[in-house]
């Protein structure tokens, strides 16, 4: 049985009347599970709106991606022979994506 499904009644007859599981005080039996769910959709929408507000109206995702590409080009530029060999091995192993002609930028 899934955790969110209520547990079956411990009453052998299967009856669930007013005098069944609630006991003398009228309170529900402590062993009874209660279905509990929370819809976080509105919270997610609010979170996304706050992220976009924090980024501001001047945020340009294309410019950010181009800046990241330029940073990677700079990172892998000017490698010596040993570094280039390691870079090529990492590209061949699929650890790094192939860039340009398959060689690090000069």
C-alpha positions in Angstrom: 0.0 0.0 0.0 1.3 3.5 -0.9 2.1 5.8 2.1 -0.7 8.2 1.1 -3.4 5.5 1.1 -5.3 5.2 4.4 -4.7 2.1 6.4 -7.4 -0.4 6.5 -9.7 -0.4 9.5 -8.6 -2.7 12.3 -12.3 -3.4 13.0 -12.9 -7.1 12.1 -16.4 -6.4 10.9 -15.2 -3.7 8.5 -17.8 -1.3 9.8 -16.8 2.3 10.3 -19.7 3.8 12.3 -19.7 6.6 14.8 -18.7 4.2 17.6 -16.1 2.5 15.5 -12.6 4.0 15.2 -13.4 7.3 17.0 -13.6 5.8 20.5 -15.5 7.3 23.4 -14.1 10.8 23.1 -15.2 11.2 19.5 -11.6 11.9 18.4 -10.2 10.0 15.5 -8.0 6.9 16.2 -4.3 7.9 16.4 -3.3 5.1 14.1 -5.5 6.4 11.2 -3.5 8.1 8.3 -4.8 11.3 6.9 -4.4 12.3 3.3 -2.2 15.4 3.2 -1.2 17.2 0.0 0.1 20.7 -0.7 -0.1 22.3 -4.1 3.1 24.3 -4.6 2.1 25.6 -8.0 1.5 29.2 -6.8 4.7 29.2 -4.9 6.7 28.1 -8.0 5.1 30.8 -10.1 5.9 33.4 -7.4 9.5 32.1 -7.2 10.0 32.3 -11.0 8.5 35.9 -11.0 11.0 36.9 -8.3 13.9 35.4 -10.2 12.9 37.3 -13.3 12.5 40.5 -11.3 16.0 40.0 -9.8 17.5 39.6 -13.2 16.0 42.9 -14.3 14.8 44.1 -17.7 18.3 44.4 -19.2 19.1 40.7 -18.8 19.8 39.1 -22.2 20.1 35.3 -22.2 21.7 35.2 -25.7 24.3 37.7 -24.6 25.0 35.6 -21.5 25.5 32.4 -23.6 27.8 34.2 -26.0 29.8 35.5 -23.1 30.1 31.9 -21.7 31.3 30.7 -25.2 33.9 33.4 -25.3 35.1 32.5 -21.8 35.4 28.8 -22.8 37.4 29.9 -25.9 39.7 31.9 -23.7 40.0 29.0 -21.2 41.2 26.5 -23.8 43.4 29.0 -25.7 47.2 28.9 -25.7 47.6 25.3 -24.6 51.0 23.8 -24.7 51.5 20.3 -26.4 50.8 18.3 -23.2 47.8 20.4 -22.3 46.5 20.0 -25.8 46.9 16.2 -25.7 45.0 16.1 -22.4 42.3 18.4 -23.9 42.0 16.1 -26.9 41.8 13.0 -24.7 39.0 14.6 -22.6 37.0 15.5 -25.8 37.5 12.0 -27.2 36.2 10.6 -23.8 33.2 12.8 -24.0 34.1 14.7 -20.8 34.4 18.0 -22.8 32.4 19.0 -25.8 34.2 19.4 -29.1 34.8 23.0 -29.9 35.3 24.5 -33.4 37.6 22.3 -35.5 38.1 19.8 -32.6 41.2 21.6 -31.3 41.5 24.1 -28.5 41.8 27.7 -29.8 45.3 28.9 -30.5 
